[in-house]
Each structure stands twice: as C-alpha cells, then as structure tokens.
Amino acid sequence: MKTGLLWYDDDPVTTLEEKVRRLAKYYRCKYGFKPDTCHVHHSVFAGKKKKFVVFGGITVSVANTVQVDYFWIGCEDIETRAAQ
C-alpha cells in the first residue's frame, strides 16, 4: 500500500475487529470506496500464531512502520480501487 489513511485509536475496550470495521466505514464515506488493507503495529499479534486476520474483506497485517495504537488503512493497489 502506497497511500492510505493513518488513524489513532487507543481505546482498550474496543476489539480490533470493531476498530477496523468502524475505520473502514469512515474511510468509505470519506473517499468513496472500500479499503482492503489495514496495517497495524506488531504488538497487536504478540503471542499469537497468526500474523494477519481478515475482517469484512479487509486484511489486517503487521507493518514495521506503524506505531502502537495506529492503523494505516487503504487499498493495496490502484487496480483494486479502480474496480470499485
């Protein structure tokens, strides 16, 4: 992903899935198309075997450049965005 929306959410009560779904809804309203990728800090998957999950068609995975409690959401490539 080359461009996307960087979002901060440090709410300890809200689940990862709920945060991603809420953020995806905001992204779609703001930009007019559905995101398919969300990068998070590696601590989200600490102690888990999986290094990614999928919520509602959005792949959530680790990126070394994303800080704790931040979400970088967008489209993986321009073809995906153009198809929507």
PDB file as gemmi writes it, atoms N, CA and C in Angstrom:
CRYST1    1.000    1.000    1.000  90.00  90.00  90.00 P 1                      
ATOM      1  N   MET A   1       0.843  -1.167   0.000  1.00  0.00           N  
ATOM      2  CA  MET A   1       0.000   0.000   0.000  1.00  0.00           C  
ATOM      3  C   MET A   1       0.893   1.236   0.000  1.00  0.00           C  
ATOM      4  N   LYS A   2       0.632   2.121  -0.941  1.00  0.00           N  
ATOM      5  CA  LYS A   2       1.435   3.335  -1.055  1.00  0.00           C  
ATOM      6  C   LYS A   2       0.780   4.521  -0.371  1.00  0.00           C  
ATOM      7  N   THR A   3      -0.548   4.589  -0.408  1.00  0.00           N  
ATOM      8  CA  THR A   3      -1.263   5.673   0.249  1.00  0.00           C  
ATOM      9  C   THR A   3      -2.410   5.100   1.070  1.00  0.00           C  
ATOM     10  N   GLY A   4      -2.799   5.838   2.060  1.00  0.00           N  
ATOM     11  CA  GLY A   4      -3.902   5.395   2.902  1.00  0.00           C  
ATOM     12  C   GLY A   4      -4.166   6.427   3.979  1.00  0.00           C  
ATOM     13  N   LEU A   5      -5.020   6.080   4.886  1.00  0.00           N  
ATOM     14  CA  LEU A   5      -5.410   6.947   5.979  1.00  0.00           C  
ATOM     15  C   LEU A   5      -4.768   6.424   7.258  1.00  0.00           C  
ATOM     16  N   LEU A   6      -4.068   7.288   7.974  1.00  0.00           N  
ATOM     17  CA  LEU A   6      -3.457   6.921   9.248  1.00  0.00           C  
ATOM     18  C   LEU A   6      -4.401   7.354  10.354  1.00  0.00           C  
ATOM     19  N   TRP A   7      -4.739   6.419  11.246  1.00  0.00           N  
ATOM     20  CA  TRP A   7      -5.748   6.655  12.264  1.00  0.00           C  
ATOM     21  C   TRP A   7      -5.219   6.223  13.621  1.00  0.00           C  
ATOM     22  N   TYR A   8      -5.493   7.008  14.648  1.00  0.00           N  
ATOM     23  CA  TYR A   8      -5.072   6.679  16.013  1.00  0.00           C  
ATOM     24  C   TYR A   8      -6.285   6.244  16.824  1.00  0.00           C  
ATOM     25  N   ASP A   9      -6.168   5.105  17.507  1.00  0.00           N  
ATOM     26  CA  ASP A   9      -7.250   4.618  18.359  1.00  0.00           C  
ATOM     27  C   ASP A   9      -6.643   3.825  19.506  1.00  0.00           C  
ATOM     28  N   ASP A  10      -6.651   4.407  20.693  1.00  0.00           N  
ATOM     29  CA  ASP A  10      -6.055   3.733  21.850  1.00  0.00           C  
ATOM     30  C   ASP A  10      -7.104   3.207  22.823  1.00  0.00           C  
ATOM     31  N   ASP A  11      -8.342   3.079  22.380  1.00  0.00           N  
ATOM     32  CA  ASP A  11      -9.418   2.577  23.226  1.00  0.00           C  
ATOM     33  C   ASP A  11      -9.135   1.127  23.628  1.00  0.00           C  
ATOM     34  N   PRO A  12      -8.909   0.844  24.899  1.00  0.00           N  
ATOM     35  CA  PRO A  12      -8.573  -0.515  25.322  1.00  0.00           C  
ATOM     36  C   PRO A  12      -9.773  -1.458  25.387  1.00  0.00           C  
ATOM     37  N   VAL A  13     -10.985  -0.919  25.330  1.00  0.00           N  
ATOM     38  CA  VAL A  13     -12.188  -1.738  25.447  1.00  0.00           C  
ATOM     39  C   VAL A  13     -12.657  -2.279  24.092  1.00  0.00           C  
ATOM     40  N   THR A  14     -12.526  -1.484  23.050  1.00  0.00           N  
ATOM     41  CA  THR A  14     -12.999  -1.862  21.719  1.00  0.00           C  
ATOM     42  C   THR A  14     -12.100  -2.934  21.109  1.00  0.00           C  
ATOM     43  N   THR A  15     -12.706  -3.944  20.501  1.00  0.00           N  
ATOM     44  CA  THR A  15     -11.939  -5.028  19.883  1.00  0.00           C  
ATOM     45  C   THR A  15     -11.276  -4.558  18.594  1.00  0.00           C  
ATOM     46  N   LEU A  16     -10.269  -5.291  18.164  1.00  0.00           N  
ATOM     47  CA  LEU A  16      -9.583  -4.982  16.906  1.00  0.00           C  
ATOM     48  C   LEU A  16     -10.569  -5.019  15.751  1.00  0.00           C  
ATOM     49  N   GLU A  17     -11.408  -6.023  15.714  1.00  0.00           N  
ATOM     50  CA  GLU A  17     -12.383  -6.135  14.619  1.00  0.00           C  
ATOM     51  C   GLU A  17     -13.312  -4.925  14.584  1.00  0.00           C  
ATOM     52  N   GLU A  18     -13.805  -4.524  15.726  1.00  0.00           N  
ATOM     53  CA  GLU A  18     -14.709  -3.378  15.773  1.00  0.00           C  
ATOM     54  C   GLU A  18     -14.005  -2.093  15.329  1.00  0.00           C  
ATOM     55  N   LYS A  19     -12.754  -1.917  15.743  1.00  0.00           N  
ATOM     56  CA  LYS A  19     -11.990  -0.738  15.338  1.00  0.00           C  
ATOM     57  C   LYS A  19     -11.799  -0.706  13.821  1.00  0.00           C  
ATOM     58  N   VAL A  20     -11.446  -1.848  13.249  1.00  0.00           N  
ATOM     59  CA  VAL A  20     -11.205  -1.918  11.804  1.00  0.00           C  
ATOM     60  C   VAL A  20     -12.502  -1.682  11.039  1.00  0.00           C  
ATOM     61  N   ARG A  21     -13.581  -2.279  11.467  1.00  0.00           N  
ATOM     62  CA  ARG A  21     -14.869  -2.082  10.779  1.00  0.00           C  
ATOM     63  C   ARG A  21     -15.330  -0.627  10.853  1.00  0.00           C  
ATOM     64  N   ARG A  22     -15.169  -0.007  12.001  1.00  0.00           N  
ATOM     65  CA  ARG A  22     -15.554   1.403  12.163  1.00  0.00           C  
ATOM     66  C   ARG A  22     -14.680   2.299  11.281  1.00  0.00           C  
ATOM     67  N   LEU A  23     -13.393   2.025  11.271  1.00  0.00           N  
ATOM     68  CA  LEU A  23     -12.469   2.801  10.455  1.00  0.00           C  
ATOM     69  C   LEU A  23     -12.749   2.615   8.965  1.00  0.00           C  
ATOM     70  N   ALA A  24     -13.061   1.394   8.559  1.00  0.00           N  
ATOM     71  CA  ALA A  24     -13.382   1.122   7.155  1.00  0.00           C  
ATOM     72  C   ALA A  24     -14.632   1.889   6.719  1.00  0.00           C  
ATOM     73  N   LYS A  25     -15.605   1.964   7.599  1.00  0.00           N  
ATOM     74  CA  LYS A  25     -16.832   2.716   7.294  1.00  0.00           C  
ATOM     75  C   LYS A  25     -16.509   4.198   7.109  1.00  0.00           C  
ATOM     76  N   TYR A  26     -15.683   4.742   7.989  1.00  0.00           N  
ATOM     77  CA  TYR A  26     -15.271   6.142   7.869  1.00  0.00           C  
ATOM     78  C   TYR A  26     -14.511   6.370   6.564  1.00  0.00           C  
ATOM     79  N   TYR A  27     -13.585   5.461   6.255  1.00  0.00           N  
ATOM     80  CA  TYR A  27     -12.777   5.572   5.042  1.00  0.00           C  
ATOM     81  C   TYR A  27     -13.664   5.576   3.797  1.00  0.00           C  
ATOM     82  N   ARG A  28     -14.635   4.668   3.765  1.00  0.00           N  
ATOM     83  CA  ARG A  28     -15.532   4.580   2.606  1.00  0.00           C  
ATOM     84  C   ARG A  28     -16.359   5.864   2.444  1.00  0.00           C  
ATOM     85  N   CYS A  29     -16.841   6.408   3.557  1.00  0.00           N  
ATOM     86  CA  CYS A  29     -17.612   7.658   3.495  1.00  0.00           C  
ATOM     87  C   CYS A  29     -16.733   8.818   3.026  1.00  0.00           C  
ATOM     88  N   LYS A  30     -15.502   8.859   3.475  1.00  0.00           N  
ATOM     89  CA  LYS A  30     -14.597   9.961   3.146  1.00  0.00           C  
ATOM     90  C   LYS A  30     -14.094   9.896   1.704  1.00  0.00           C  
ATOM     91  N   TYR A  31     -13.699   8.690   1.245  1.00  0.00           N  
ATOM     92  CA  TYR A  31     -13.058   8.562  -0.064  1.00  0.00           C  
ATOM     93  C   TYR A  31     -13.933   7.923  -1.139  1.00  0.00           C  
ATOM     94  N   GLY A  32     -15.050   7.329  -0.762  1.00  0.00           N  
ATOM     95  CA  GLY A  32     -15.972   6.788  -1.739  1.00  0.00           C  
ATOM     96  C   GLY A  32     -15.693   5.379  -2.213  1.00  0.00           C  
ATOM     97  N   PHE A  33     -14.749   4.710  -1.605  1.00  0.00           N  
ATOM     98  CA  PHE A  33     -14.502   3.307  -1.949  1.00  0.00           C  
ATOM     99  C   PHE A  33     -14.031   2.546  -0.721  1.00  0.00           C  
ATOM    100  N   LYS A  34     -14.209   1.235  -0.777  1.00  0.00           N  
ATOM    101  CA  LYS A  34     -13.917   0.366   0.358  1.00  0.00           C  
ATOM    102  C   LYS A  34     -12.429   0.022   0.425  1.00  0.00           C  
ATOM    103  N   PRO A  35     -11.819   0.151   1.592  1.00  0.00           N  
ATOM    104  CA  PRO A  35     -10.420  -0.261   1.745  1.00  0.00           C  
ATOM    105  C   PRO A  35     -10.322  -1.786   1.781  1.00  0.00           C  
ATOM    106  N   ASP A  36      -9.153  -2.307   1.454  1.00  0.00           N  
ATOM    107  CA  ASP A  36      -8.965  -3.760   1.520  1.00  0.00           C  
ATOM    108  C   ASP A  36      -7.770  -4.168   2.374  1.00  0.00           C  
ATOM    109  N   THR A  37      -7.029  -3.176   2.889  1.00  0.00           N  
ATOM    110  CA  THR A  37      -5.817  -3.449   3.648  1.00  0.00           C  
ATOM    111  C   THR A  37      -5.727  -2.523   4.855  1.00  0.00           C  
ATOM    112  N   CYS A  38      -5.271  -3.083   5.973  1.00  0.00           N  
ATOM    113  CA  CYS A  38      -5.019  -2.274   7.160  1.00  0.00           C  
ATOM    114  C   CYS A  38      -3.757  -2.796   7.828  1.00  0.00           C  
ATOM    115  N   HIS A  39      -2.798  -1.900   8.054  1.00  0.00           N  
ATOM    116  CA  HIS A  39      -1.549  -2.272   8.712  1.00  0.00           C  
ATOM    117  C   HIS A  39      -1.570  -1.774  10.153  1.00  0.00           C  
ATOM    118  N   VAL A  40      -1.054  -2.610  11.056  1.00  0.00           N  
ATOM    119  CA  VAL A  40      -1.020  -2.286  12.478  1.00  0.00           C  
ATOM    120  C   VAL A  40       0.362  -2.578  13.050  1.00  0.00           C  
ATOM    121  N   HIS A  41       0.593  -2.133  14.275  1.00  0.00           N  
ATOM    122  CA  HIS A  41       1.847  -2.404  14.988  1.00  0.00           C  
ATOM    123  C   HIS A  41       1.936  -3.900  15.324  1.00  0.00           C  
ATOM    124  N   HIS A  42       3.143  -4.424  15.377  1.00  0.00           N  
ATOM    125  CA  HIS A  42       3.326  -5.860  15.607  1.00  0.00           C  
ATOM    126  C   HIS A  42       2.798  -6.329  16.960  1.00  0.00           C  
ATOM    127  N   SER A  43       2.636  -5.434  17.916  1.00  0.00           N  
ATOM    128  CA  SER A  43       2.137  -5.829  19.239  1.00  0.00           C  
ATOM    129  C   SER A  43       0.696  -6.346  19.188  1.00  0.00           C  
ATOM    130  N   VAL A  44      -0.050  -5.991  18.149  1.00  0.00           N  
ATOM    131  CA  VAL A  44      -1.431  -6.462  18.002  1.00  0.00           C  
ATOM    132  C   VAL A  44      -1.473  -7.986  17.919  1.00  0.00           C  
ATOM    133  N   PHE A  45      -0.438  -8.570  17.332  1.00  0.00           N  
ATOM    134  CA  PHE A  45      -0.391 -10.024  17.155  1.00  0.00           C  
ATOM    135  C   PHE A  45       0.602 -10.701  18.101  1.00  0.00           C  
ATOM    136  N   ALA A  46       1.040  -9.994  19.129  1.00  0.00           N  
ATOM    137  CA  ALA A  46       2.019 -10.551  20.074  1.00  0.00           C  
ATOM    138  C   ALA A  46       1.467 -11.808  20.741  1.00  0.00           C  
ATOM    139  N   GLY A  47       2.258 -12.860  20.716  1.00  0.00           N  
ATOM    140  CA  GLY A  47       1.868 -14.113  21.336  1.00  0.00           C  
ATOM    141  C   GLY A  47       0.877 -14.941  20.549  1.00  0.00           C  
ATOM    142  N   LYS A  48       0.542 -14.520  19.345  1.00  0.00           N  
ATOM    143  CA  LYS A  48      -0.410 -15.264  18.519  1.00  0.00           C  
ATOM    144  C   LYS A  48       0.317 -15.911  17.356  1.00  0.00           C  
ATOM    145  N   LYS A  49      -0.199 -17.024  16.895  1.00  0.00           N  
ATOM    146  CA  LYS A  49       0.423 -17.729  15.771  1.00  0.00           C  
ATOM    147  C   LYS A  49       0.203 -16.989  14.453  1.00  0.00           C  
ATOM    148  N   LYS A  50      -0.970 -16.379  14.307  1.00  0.00           N  
ATOM    149  CA  LYS A  50      -1.288 -15.665  13.070  1.00  0.00           C  
ATOM    150  C   LYS A  50      -0.592 -14.313  13.038  1.00  0.00           C  
ATOM    151  N   LYS A  51      -0.247 -13.884  11.854  1.00  0.00           N  
ATOM    152  CA  LYS A  51       0.339 -12.557  11.657  1.00  0.00           C  
ATOM    153  C   LYS A  51      -0.574 -11.668  10.828  1.00  0.00           C  
ATOM    154  N   PHE A  52      -1.771 -12.164  10.561  1.00  0.00           N  
ATOM    155  CA  PHE A  52      -2.782 -11.360   9.879  1.00  0.00           C  
ATOM    156  C   PHE A  52      -4.157 -11.943  10.165  1.00  0.00           C  
ATOM    157  N   VAL A  53      -5.197 -11.123   9.997  1.00  0.00           N  
ATOM    158  CA  VAL A  53      -6.590 -11.549  10.093  1.00  0.00           C  
ATOM    159  C   VAL A  53      -7.365 -10.820   9.005  1.00  0.00           C  
ATOM    160  N   VAL A  54      -8.554 -11.308   8.708  1.00  0.00           N  
ATOM    161  CA  VAL A  54      -9.406 -10.664   7.711  1.00  0.00           C  
ATOM    162  C   VAL A  54     -10.754 -10.366   8.349  1.00  0.00           C  
ATOM    163  N   PHE A  55     -11.159  -9.117   8.292  1.00  0.00           N  
ATOM    164  CA  PHE A  55     -12.457  -8.674   8.790  1.00  0.00           C  
ATOM    165  C   PHE A  55     -13.198  -7.997   7.651  1.00  0.00           C  
ATOM    166  N   GLY A  56     -14.315  -8.561   7.226  1.00  0.00           N  
ATOM    167  CA  GLY A  56     -15.132  -7.937   6.198  1.00  0.00           C  
ATOM    168  C   GLY A  56     -14.390  -7.624   4.917  1.00  0.00           C  
ATOM    169  N   GLY A  57     -13.484  -8.505   4.516  1.00  0.00           N  
ATOM    170  CA  GLY A  57     -12.732  -8.308   3.283  1.00  0.00           C  
ATOM    171  C   GLY A  57     -11.506  -7.419   3.429  1.00  0.00           C  
ATOM    172  N   ILE A  58     -11.198  -6.992   4.644  1.00  0.00           N  
ATOM    173  CA  ILE A  58     -10.022  -6.155   4.896  1.00  0.00           C  
ATOM    174  C   ILE A  58      -8.964  -6.995   5.594  1.00  0.00           C  
ATOM    175  N   THR A  59      -7.805  -7.116   4.965  1.00  0.00           N  
ATOM    176  CA  THR A  59      -6.704  -7.869   5.549  1.00  0.00           C  
ATOM    177  C   THR A  59      -5.943  -6.966   6.515  1.00  0.00           C  
ATOM    178  N   VAL A  60      -5.891  -7.383   7.771  1.00  0.00           N  
ATOM    179  CA  VAL A  60      -5.183  -6.640   8.806  1.00  0.00           C  
ATOM    180  C   VAL A  60      -3.865  -7.364   9.058  1.00  0.00           C  
ATOM    181  N   SER A  61      -2.755  -6.661   8.842  1.00  0.00           N  
ATOM    182  CA  SER A  61      -1.443  -7.286   8.991  1.00  0.00           C  
ATOM    183  C   SER A  61      -0.455  -6.318   9.633  1.00  0.00           C  
ATOM    184  N   VAL A  62       0.709  -6.837   9.970  1.00  0.00           N  
ATOM    185  CA  VAL A  62       1.754  -6.074  10.639  1.00  0.00           C  
ATOM    186  C   VAL A  62       2.570  -5.264   9.634  1.00  0.00           C  
ATOM    187  N   ALA A  63       2.919  -4.044  10.046  1.00  0.00           N  
ATOM    188  CA  ALA A  63       3.856  -3.215   9.279  1.00  0.00           C  
ATOM    189  C   ALA A  63       4.828  -2.600  10.281  1.00  0.00           C  
ATOM    190  N   ASN A  64       6.105  -2.727  10.009  1.00  0.00           N  
ATOM    191  CA  ASN A  64       7.130  -2.212  10.919  1.00  0.00           C  
ATOM    192  C   ASN A  64       7.088  -0.694  11.069  1.00  0.00           C  
ATOM    193  N   THR A  65       6.472  -0.007  10.125  1.00  0.00           N  
ATOM    194  CA  THR A  65       6.445   1.458  10.153  1.00  0.00           C  
ATOM    195  C   THR A  65       5.264   2.033  10.932  1.00  0.00           C  
ATOM    196  N   VAL A  66       4.347   1.182  11.376  1.00  0.00           N  
ATOM    197  CA  VAL A  66       3.168   1.658  12.098  1.00  0.00           C  
ATOM    198  C   VAL A  66       3.431   1.595  13.603  1.00  0.00           C  
ATOM    199  N   GLN A  67       3.141   2.690  14.286  1.00  0.00           N  
ATOM    200  CA  GLN A  67       3.355   2.777  15.730  1.00  0.00           C  
ATOM    201  C   GLN A  67       2.183   2.162  16.499  1.00  0.00           C  
ATOM    202  N   VAL A  68       2.387   1.963  17.786  1.00  0.00           N  
ATOM    203  CA  VAL A  68       1.362   1.397  18.668  1.00  0.00           C  
ATOM    204  C   VAL A  68       0.099   2.256  18.626  1.00  0.00           C  
ATOM    205  N   ASP A  69      -1.057   1.595  18.549  1.00  0.00           N  
ATOM    206  CA  ASP A  69      -2.384   2.219  18.540  1.00  0.00           C  
ATOM    207  C   ASP A  69      -2.716   2.988  17.260  1.00  0.00           C  
ATOM    208  N   TYR A  70      -1.899   2.852  16.228  1.00  0.00           N  
ATOM    209  CA  TYR A  70      -2.196   3.470  14.938  1.00  0.00           C  
ATOM    210  C   TYR A  70      -2.645   2.413  13.939  1.00  0.00           C  
ATOM    211  N   PHE A  71      -3.480   2.834  13.007  1.00  0.00           N  
ATOM    212  CA  PHE A  71      -3.986   1.976  11.939  1.00  0.00           C  
ATOM    213  C   PHE A  71      -3.748   2.694  10.626  1.00  0.00           C  
ATOM    214  N   TRP A  72      -3.133   2.012   9.674  1.00  0.00           N  
ATOM    215  CA  TRP A  72      -2.915   2.578   8.339  1.00  0.00           C  
ATOM    216  C   TRP A  72      -3.796   1.786   7.398  1.00  0.00           C  
ATOM    217  N   ILE A  73      -4.855   2.385   6.918  1.00  0.00           N  
ATOM    218  CA  ILE A  73      -5.861   1.683   6.127  1.00  0.00           C  
ATOM    219  C   ILE A  73      -5.962   2.283   4.728  1.00  0.00           C  
ATOM    220  N   GLY A  74      -6.212   1.436   3.744  1.00  0.00           N  
ATOM    221  CA  GLY A  74      -6.344   1.896   2.364  1.00  0.00           C  
ATOM    222  C   GLY A  74      -6.517   0.727   1.419  1.00  0.00           C  
ATOM    223  N   CYS A  75      -6.163   0.950   0.154  1.00  0.00           N  
ATOM    224  CA  CYS A  75      -6.245  -0.090  -0.876  1.00  0.00           C  
ATOM    225  C   CYS A  75      -4.858  -0.553  -1.238  1.00  0.00           C  
ATOM    226  N   GLU A  76      -4.717  -1.842  -1.428  1.00  0.00           N  
ATOM    227  CA  GLU A  76      -3.414  -2.440  -1.721  1.00  0.00           C  
ATOM    228  C   GLU A  76      -2.840  -1.923  -3.041  1.00  0.00           C  
ATOM    229  N   ASP A  77      -3.682  -1.766  -4.048  1.00  0.00           N  
ATOM    230  CA  ASP A  77      -3.173  -1.277  -5.333  1.00  0.00           C  
ATOM    231  C   ASP A  77      -4.247  -0.481  -6.070  1.00  0.00           C  
ATOM    232  N   ILE A  78      -3.832   0.241  -7.047  1.00  0.00           N  
ATOM    233  CA  ILE A  78      -4.737   1.111  -7.801  1.00  0.00           C  
ATOM    234  C   ILE A  78      -5.793   0.329  -8.571  1.00  0.00           C  
ATOM    235  N   GLU A  79      -5.481  -0.884  -8.992  1.00  0.00           N  
ATOM    236  CA  GLU A  79      -6.456  -1.695  -9.733  1.00  0.00           C  
ATOM    237  C   GLU A  79      -7.647  -2.026  -8.836  1.00  0.00           C  
ATOM    238  N   THR A  80      -7.379  -2.312  -7.571  1.00  0.00           N  
ATOM    239  CA  THR A  80      -8.453  -2.613  -6.629  1.00  0.00           C  
ATOM    240  C   THR A  80      -9.360  -1.396  -6.475  1.00  0.00           C  
ATOM    241  N   ARG A  81      -8.769  -0.232  -6.329  1.00  0.00           N  
ATOM    242  CA  ARG A  81      -9.533   0.980  -6.157  1.00  0.00           C  
ATOM    243  C   ARG A  81     -10.346   1.320  -7.401  1.00  0.00           C  
ATOM    244  N   ALA A  82      -9.760   1.154  -8.552  1.00  0.00           N  
ATOM    245  CA  ALA A  82     -10.442   1.484  -9.813  1.00  0.00           C  
ATOM    246  C   ALA A  82     -11.621   0.552 -10.084  1.00  0.00           C  
ATOM    247  N   ALA A  83     -11.571  -0.659  -9.565  1.00  0.00           N  
ATOM    248  CA  ALA A  83     -12.623  -1.637  -9.805  1.00  0.00           C  
ATOM    249  C   ALA A  83     -13.877  -1.361  -8.980  1.00  0.00           C  
ATOM    250  N   GLN A  84     -13.797  -0.466  -8.008  1.00  0.00           N  
ATOM    251  CA  GLN A  84     -14.938  -0.245  -7.120  1.00  0.00           C  
ATOM    252  C   GLN A  84     -15.832   0.817  -7.634  1.00  0.00           C  
TER     253      GLN A  84                                                      
END                                                                             
